[in-house]
Amino acid sequence: MEITGFTWAVTIAVIIALVLFDYFFHVRKAHTPTLKEAAIWSAIYVGLALAFGLIFFAVGDTNHAIEYYAGFITEKALSVDNLFVFMIIMTSFAVPRQFQQKVLLFGITFALISRTIFILAGAAILEWWSDAFYIFGIFLLLLAGQQLKSEFSSAEEAGSEADNALVRFARKILPVTEHYDGDKLRTRVDGKKMFTPMLLVMVAIGVTDIIFALDSIPAIFGLTQEPYIVFTANAFALLGLRQLYFLIDGLLDRLVYLGYGLAAILGFIGVKLMLHALHQNNLPFINGGEDVPVIELSTGFSLLVIIGILIVTIAISLLSPKGKALRALQNAEKFAHRYTQLPDDAPAEQRQEAAEKMDYWTHQAQETEHRYLEELIEHKDRWSAIIRAAHETRLEDANRRGIPALMSQRIVKTDGPVLAPDTNGKDNEDSEPRN
């Protein structure tokens, strides 16, 4: 397939149209997307991305098709990891949930612009100096090590993404209010124009976008050197990221080993780049400036490796004891909160179903091994308060209706945290059965 200026123009126009459509029809009016809405639009954007790759197959350009799919999957995986940092930033700044869509769309738009600049710069560098592949490869290997290091960092260290130097500088020189005014960047306080925290959120997101581009662009150049493929794979990986955020919100935390998988992918592509650089070597101090006879990994093989790493990583995350523990703790809190939000006139069947889910996941949380608690629950007291309040509400309702609520009764009678160290993580034969 010949990549012409017309091809570029049409593609860029389509990408811009999709971003504008997202803004005017989904984000302009602040709201929190439902799970159904997020699922439908996530499927649409992923479908568009997959369909785009078929165009290369249709014109008989199999090599570019494989390169595109390998690049798209890699960039999508890196983007999902980036969503976790976005979530930390918005939590740090306490962005109201109904305004998070606009923040995400800004992040996606800024990422498209910054990555396009990096793509053009990367392509020019490789055209001018082919041995830059050595630098790209070493850089990716270093990033893989940094990714592994971050997996051993605390949540507080991860949250520092929202407290970078540029944000602190902006807070010092600009008059910023303590509270949001809808999704506005500026507001008036006592007749004085001031910026809202929304501006600081945008600055934090923009800075992290640039940081993310530094690892994603070299990674995809390790799979293809065609700038058009690099651009389209990045663009389609970013489009639909907003909907994906709300679709897998909660699942992000459950992918406890995703970082290790991404480190493996970055390391693998780094090695691939180093082999490619050796195969086309021009450096006089390596093999006298001659090509080094090393094996080169095909893009098709790379695609299979990347998919395999992601499948294994996701499976281990969801099936491992740590992943199951996190799922139990998250669901215990979620279903406890949902029970407290039931209206007074909720049907008895709905109330019973909600109570059963709350009981089940509370029991699962109590069976969690204690060694995971410090790592997985950032604020155990707050977590325990949510669970206890829900079971107190449920117990009052059960007493009024004259029905048993053994789990809730046990929780309410427990002194101290719901997950007490002396009772947690053991099979208590003498414990009361679940209700």
DRENTOR-39189 format. One record per residue: x, y negated, z of N, C-alpha, C in turn. Coordinates in pm, whole numbers, plus 50000, padded with zeros to 5 digits. Layout:
BEGIN
XYZXYZXYZ
...
END
This chain:
BEGIN
500855012050000500005000050000500884987650000
500654978749905501434966549895500874955949988
501714950550076501294940250171501584926650107
500544919850062500704906949995500274895550088
500494883350042500044871650117498544871650133
497834876450029496364877050037495934886950144
496654898250155496354908250258496494902150396
497584894750417497804888050544496674878050573
496324870050474495304859550494493954865650532
493554876150462492254882550491492284888750632
493374895350665493474901850797493414891550910
494174880750897494174870451002492804864051014
492134861850900490784856150904489814865250977
489924878350955489034887951022489304888051173
490574887751212490924887751354490384875251422
490574863551358490064850951415488544851351426
487884856951324486424857851326485934866551442
486644877651468486264886551579486434879651714
487514871851729487744864651854486654854051874
486334846451769485284836151778483924842451807
483654853851745482394860951771482304864751918
483414869651972483454873652112483154861752203
483714850152167483524838352252482084833052244
481574830952124480274824452109479104833452147
479254846552130478114855452156478204863052288
479374863252351479504871152474480004863252594
480924854152571481624847852682481144833752710
480604827252610480244813052626479294811152744
478334820352758477424819952872477954829652978
478354824253093478984832453197478034843153248
478494855553248477734866653306478664878553326
478244887853409478994900053431478424910953341
479224916453248478694926653156478234939153231
477124944753184476674957453241477584968653189
477524980153254478334991453211477974995653069
476664994953037476204998752903476764989152798
476694976152827477214966052733478704967952711
479464969952819480904971852807481244984452729
480464995252752480725007952683480465006652533
479355000152499478984998852357480034990752281
480394979252336481334970552265482754976052267
483134983252372484434989852372484515000152261
483425007752246483375017952140483425011452001
482754999851986482754992851857484164988251821
484864982351917486194977251887487204988451863
487104999151941487985010651916487665016751780
486375017451746485965022651615486525014251501
486495000951517487064992151414488564994551399
489244996351513490684998551508491015011651437
490275022151469490525035151406490155034751257
489085027651224488655026651084489685018951001
490315009051062491325001350990492465010450945
492875019751031493955028950994493585037750876
492295040550861491855049050750492055042350615
492145028950614492365021850488493695026150426
494705028050510496005032450458495915046350399
495165055250468494975068750413494225068150280
493245059050271492415058150151493225054250027
494275046150048495105042049933496345050749920
496395061649998497485071149986498755067150059
498655057350150499835052750224499875059650360
500225072450359500195080550482501205075650585
502385071650540503435067350634502985055250716
502415045350650501945033450721500765036850812
499945046350770498815050350854499305056350985
500275065250978500815071651099501515061151186
502275052251122502945041651197501925032851269
500835029651201499805021151261499185027951383
498795040651368498155047651480499115049351598
500375052251569501365053451677501525040151749
501605029351671501735016051731500495012051808
499325014851753498075011151819497915018251953
498185031251955498045038852081499035034052185
500275031352142501285026452236500875012852293
500465003752205500074990352250498824990752336
497894999752305496675000852385497025005752525
497925015452533498335020652664499025009752746
499905002152683500574991152753499574980352794
498564978052710497544967952740496694972152860
496374985052870495604989852985496404987553113
497704989953108498544987253225498554972253257
498544964053151498504949553171497214945153238
496114952353211494824948953273494914949653425
495714959053474495854960353619496454947553679
497444941753609498054929353656497054917853647
496264917553536495214907353524494254908353643
493914920653680492994922753791493594917253921
494894919653942495564914654062495554899354063
495814893353947495824878753938494454872953972
493404878653913492064873253937491614875754081
492064886754139491744889254280492494879354368
493754876654334494564867354413493954853354414
493394849254300492784836154289491284836254319
490764848054356489344849454390488434844054280
488704847954156487894843454043486524850154051
485424842454054484084848454056483904857953939
483264869253963483194879853862482534875153732
481534866353742480844862053620481714853353530
482834848053586483724839753506484964847253459
485104859853499486294867353464486384870253314
485224871053247485224873453103485974862553029
485694849953068486344838852999487834838853023
488254842153145489684843053174490334853853088
489684865253077490224876152997490314872452850
489284865552798489314861652657490434851752631
490654842552725491784833352711493094841252708
493224850952799494424859052802494654866452672
493594871952615493704879252488494094869852375
493464858152369493764848452263495214843652273
495654840352395497024835852415498004846952381
497644859452416498514870852384498654872652233
497554870852159497614871852013498574861551955
498484849252006499344838551954500804841151990
501054844252117502444846152161503074858352095
502294869152080502854881252018503114879251870
502274871251804502514868351662503844861151645
504124851751735505404844551730506564854351752
506414863251850507474872951878507654882651761
506554886351696506634895651582507424889351468
507094876851435507804869951326509284868251360
509554864851487510954863251530511684876651525
511034887251573511654900451571511944905351431
510984903251340511184907551201512344899951137
512444886851166513534878751109514884883351163
514944886551292516194891051353516654904251292
515714913551276516074926651220516454925551073
515854916251002516204914150861517604908350849
517934899550942519234892750939520354901450995
520024909451100521054917451168520444930851209
520674941051129520054954151153520534960551283
521744956951326522254962951450521554957551574
520604948551554519784943851668518974955451727
518844966451650518164978151703518854983251829
520174981651839520884985451961520364977352080
520204964352059519734955552167518314959052206
517444961252105516064964952132516004978152211
516834987752170516825000852237517274999852381
518394992652405518884990852542517844983452626
517214973252566516204965452636515034974252680
514574983152592513464992052627513865001952735
515105006852732515555015952837515605008852972
516014996152971516014988353094514594985853143
513674983253048512274981253084511664993953143
512065005353088511565018053142512005019653287
513275016053314513755016653452513025006853541
512744994853489512014984853566510594989553594
509994996353497508645001653516508625011953627
509635020553629509735030453736509935023653871
510765013353873511015006053998509724999754050
508924994353959507674987754001506694997554061
506805010454023505905020454078506155022754227
507345018954272507675020654413507525007554491
507004997254421506814984354486505474984154556
505334975554653504074974254726503094966154646
501814966654689500774958854623501074943954636
501694939954749501994925954769503014921154666
503994929754633504984926054534504354925154396
503434934154368502734933654239501904920954230
501314916854341500484904854342501264892154318
502594892754327503404880754306503314875754163
502734883954071502524879453935501684866653935
500784865454034499904853854040500564842154110
501764843954159502434833554235503784830254172
503834830054038505094827453972505484812753982
506704809753943507254796253962506444785753889
505964789053767505204779153690503904775553760
503244785653820502004782953893502284774054013
503354777054087503704768954203504044754654162
504734753254047505064739953997503804732253959
502874739253889501624732653849500814728253971
500834736454075500084733054196500684720654266
502014718954252502674707554318502414694454245
502424694654112502344682054037500924678353997
499984687854003498614685153961497664685254081
496684676254080495664676554186494694688054162
494734698154248493924710254229492974711854348
491714714454318490724716354424490884730154487
490254732054600490284744954667489214754354615
488194748954550487044757054508486804755554358
486134765754303485784765754161484544757054138
484444751954016483244744853972482764751753846
482064762953865481694771153751482944776453684
482984775353550484174779653477484934767553422
484714755953483485364743653436486824743353478
487644736753393489044734753427489234721953507
488324712253487488404699553559487054696453622
487084689053732485864685253802486104671953872
485074666853936485194654354012484944657154160
485814652054243485664653154388485784639154446
484684634354504484634620754559485024610454453
484524612654331484774603254223486134604554158
486974613754205488314615454152488394628054067
488994626753948489124638253860490224647653913
489894660253924490844670253971490704682953889
491774690953889491724703953823491204714353922
490564724653867490054735553950491074747053951
490944756654042491864768254041491814776053911
490764773853829490684780953701491884777653613
492404765253622493574761653543494784769853586
494954771653717496094779453767495984794053723
494764799153719494554812953672494994814153527
494614804253444494984804353303496504803853288
497174795653370498634794653364499264808053400
498774814453507499314827453550499114838053442
497924838253381497644847953275498554845353155
498724832653118499564829353003501004833553023
501544831153144502924834953172503104850153165
502164857553223502274872153219502104877453077
501304870552994501174874552854502524874152784
503284863552810504614862352747505534873552796
505454876452926506274887252982505914900652918
504604903052900504154915652840504624916852695
504664905452624505084905752484506534910252472
507324907552575508744911052571508974926152571
508004933852625508184948352620507384954852507
506214949152475505364955452374505914953952233
506494942352201506984940152065508194948952033
509244949352118510334958752088509864973252082
508864976752164508374990452164507784994352029
506984985551973506334989151846507324988051729
508324979051740509344978651636510174991551636
510104999051744510755012051747509985022651671
508735019351634507895028851561507715024851415
507805011951387507675007051250508404993751238
508974991251122509624978451098508814969551004
507594973850973506724965950888505964955750974
506244942650958505594932451042504064933051037
503514936450921502054937050908501474947950999
502144959551006501684970351092501834966351238
502964959851270503194955251407502084945551449
501754936251362500724926151394499344932551410
498944940851315497594946451320497424956151437
498474963951466498394973151580498234965451710
498974954351724498854945951843497494939351850
497044933951738495764926751736494604935851773
494524947651712493424956751740493524962851880
494754963851933494904968752070494384958452170
494544945352137494094934752227492594932252215
492064933152092490624931152074489854942152149
488844938252218488064947952296488624950452434
489764943952466490374945952598489474940352707
488764929452675487864923452774486784933252814
486144939552715485084949152745485644961252817
486844965452777487464977052840487734974552988
488054962153022488324958453162487114961653249
485934957853202484734960253282484264974753274
484644981653166484244995653153485045004553246
486345002053256487185010953337487605004353468
486914993453505487184987153635486954997553744
487935000153824487855010853924488625022953878
488535026153747489325037253694490785033253684
491035020153667492425015353658493225019553781
492615017253899493305020854023493515035954032
492615043553968492665058053981493775064253895
494245056753796495335061853713496655059353786
496825066553895497935063853987499305066753926
499365074853822500655078253763500815072653622
499935063153583500025057253449501375050353430
501855043553534503135036553523504285045753487
504275057953543505325067553510505235071653363
503995073453315503805077053175504295066053081
503995053453116504445042253033505965041153036
506565043753152508025043653161508615054253068
507985066153064508455076852976508325072752829
507205066152794507005061852655508035051352616
508235041352702509235030952672510635036952661
510955046252752512255052752745512415060852617
511365068152579511405076152456511635067352333
510885056252324511025047452208512395040652211
512905037752333514245032152344515305041452287
515185054352321516105064352266515965065252114
514715064852067514465065351922515125053551851
515045041751911515685030051852517205031451850
517775036751957519215038551963519685048451855
518925059251836519265068951732519175062651594
518125054351574517975047551445519135037951421
519555030751527520665021451513521965028951480
522185040451544523385048451515523355053651372
522165057351326522005062851191522315052251084
522085039351119522365028451025523435019151083
524445024851145525435017051220526315008451129
526544996051175527474987051107528504981251204
528424985051331529344979651430530704986251415
531774978351397533104984151369533674992451484
533264989651607533814997151720533065010051748
532055013351665531325026051676531545033751546
532265044851556532515053651441533125045951323
533945036051355534625028451250533685020651161
532485017551210531535009951130530725018451035
530925031651040530195040750953528955046251025
527995051150945526795057151002527175069251087
526475070951199526705082351287525695093251252
526145105451225525205116151186524415121351306
523335114551338522475118751449521075121551395
520315129051471518955132251431518085119751445
517185117651351516225106651360514845112551386
514135106751482512805111551518511775105151427
510975113451363509965108151271508835101351348
508095092651279506985085651343505865095451378
505675105651294504665115651324504965123051453
506225126851470506635133451595506485123951713
506835111251692506715101351799505265099651841
504345099751743502925098551773502455109951862
502895122151831502505133751911503075132852053
504315128252065504935126852197504185116652281
503855105152221503145094452294501785099252341
501035105752251499715110852289499845121352400
500835130252385501045140652487501375134852623
502235124652627502595118352755501365112052820
500545105152740499355098652796498345108852849
498145119652775497195130052819497655136152951
498925139752958499465145753081499375135953197
499725123253172499705113153278498305111053333
497335109753243495945107553286495415119653362
495715131653309495225143953374495805145253515
497115143053529497745144053660497185133553755
496955121353703496415110653787495055114253845
494195119953759492825122753802492715135553883
493635145053860493515158153926494455159754045
495425150854060496385152254170495715149054303
496255153954415495695150654546495615135654571
496635128354526496615113854545495495107354464
495325111854338494255106454255492885109554310
492705121954359491425125854418491155118054547
492215115654623492065107954747491595093754717
492195087554618491815074054582490375073554532
489995083654453488625084154403487635085354518
487955093654618487065095354733486925082454812
488035075554834488015063254911487255052254838
487485051054708486795040854629485285043554625
484915056254602483495059454591482785058154726
483475061354836482865059654967482495045054990
483405036154954483135021854970482055017354872
482135021954747481175017554645479755021654679
479555034454714478195039154739477655034254873
478565031554967478115025455093477595011355066
478335003854984477904990254951476574990454875
476444999854782475205000754704474005003654794
474225011754897473115014954986472635002455058
473574994155103473194981955175472494972055084
472654973454951472044964054858470664968554810
470194980154857468864984754816467794975154869
466824971454786465744962654833464864969954935
464164962455018463314968455121462214977155061
461774973754940460694981354878461204992254784
462484996054798463025006654713462285019754737
461965027354631461265040054646462035049654738
461325058254807461945067554900462935076754828
462605080654703463505089454628464825082554597
464745069754559465955062254529466815060454654
466145057754767466875055854892467535068954936
466815080154916467355093054954468555096754868
468455094154737469565097154646470805088754682
470585075954713471695067254751472335071854881
471505076354975472015081055104472835093755088
472385102655002473115115054980474485112454919
474545103154822475835099754760476765093354863
476195084554947477005078055049477545088255148
476715097555190477155108055283478245116655222
478015120655097478965129655031480345123255022
480415110754975481705104354955482325099855086
481505096955187482065094055319482765106355374
482125117955357482735130555401484035133255325
484025130855192485225132955113486355123755159
485995111255192486995101655239487575106055373
486735111455460487215116055590488135128255578
488015135455469488865147155446490185143255379
490335130455346491555125855280492765127655372
493855132355316495065134055396495535120455446
495905120155572496235107355636497435100455571
498335108155510499535102055452499205092955334
497975094055278497605085455166496965072255211
496545071555336495745060155379496515047055372
497725046955429498515034655429498775029855286
498945039355195499295035955057498085031554976
496915037655004495765035554917494755025454970
494725023055099493775013355153494555001255202
494384990155132495144978155167494654972255299
493334972155320492764966655443491804977055503
492344985955585491544996855639490414991755729
490684980955804489644975755892488434970955813
488714963855704487604959155620486884970855556
487654980655509487054992555449486154999555550
486645001455673485855008155777484605000255811
484714986855809483554978555841482454980255738
482824981255611481844983155504481124996555521
481905007155547481315020455564480405020655688
480905015055798480125015255922478815007355907
478874995555846477674987355828476624994555746
477075001655641476135008955556475465020155634
476235027455714475665038555789474795033655905
475095022055959474215016256060472855012856000
472885007155880471635003955809470865016655780
471565026855735470915039455701470325046055826
471065045555940470585051756063469325044856115
469295031456109468095024056149466895028156065
467115029355934466025033255845465565047555875
466515056455900466165070455930465385071456061
465795063556163465085063756291463655058656276
463465048456194462115043256172461215053556106
461825061456015461035071255940461005084856009
461745086156118461735098756193462385110256120
463465107456045464175118055972465625118356022
466305129856011467685130956061468665123955968
469745118956026470845112855950472125115756027
472515128456026473625132956110474945126056075
475235124455945476475117955906476515103655957
475445096255936475395082255980475475081356133
474825090656201474865090656346476295092756397
477015101756331478385104456371479285092456345
479085085856230479905074156196479675062956296
478405060356329478075049356419478635051956559
478645064556601479135067956735480655067956744
481345068056628482805068556627483385055356678
484285056356773484985044456822486195041856732
486415029256699487565025756617487295027856469
488365028556387488215029856242487475042556202
486805041856088486075053556037487065064856008
488225061455954489245071455925490285071356037
489985078156143490885078456259492015088256234
493265084456268494425093256243494305106856309
493675107756428493655120456499492635130156444
491725125156361490715134256306490795135256155
491575126556093491605126055947492575136355889
492195141655771493095150355698493175164455752
492205168455838492225182055893490885188755865
490895201555859489665209155846489125211655984
488175203756026487605205056160486485215356160
486745226956214485735237556215484565233856304
484845225356407483785221956499483075209056462
483405203256342482755190956304481325193756259
480495183356269479095185056227479005186756078
478045194756031477915196255887477385183455824
477695181655695477205169955624475695170155616
475095158155617473655157455603473295158355456
END
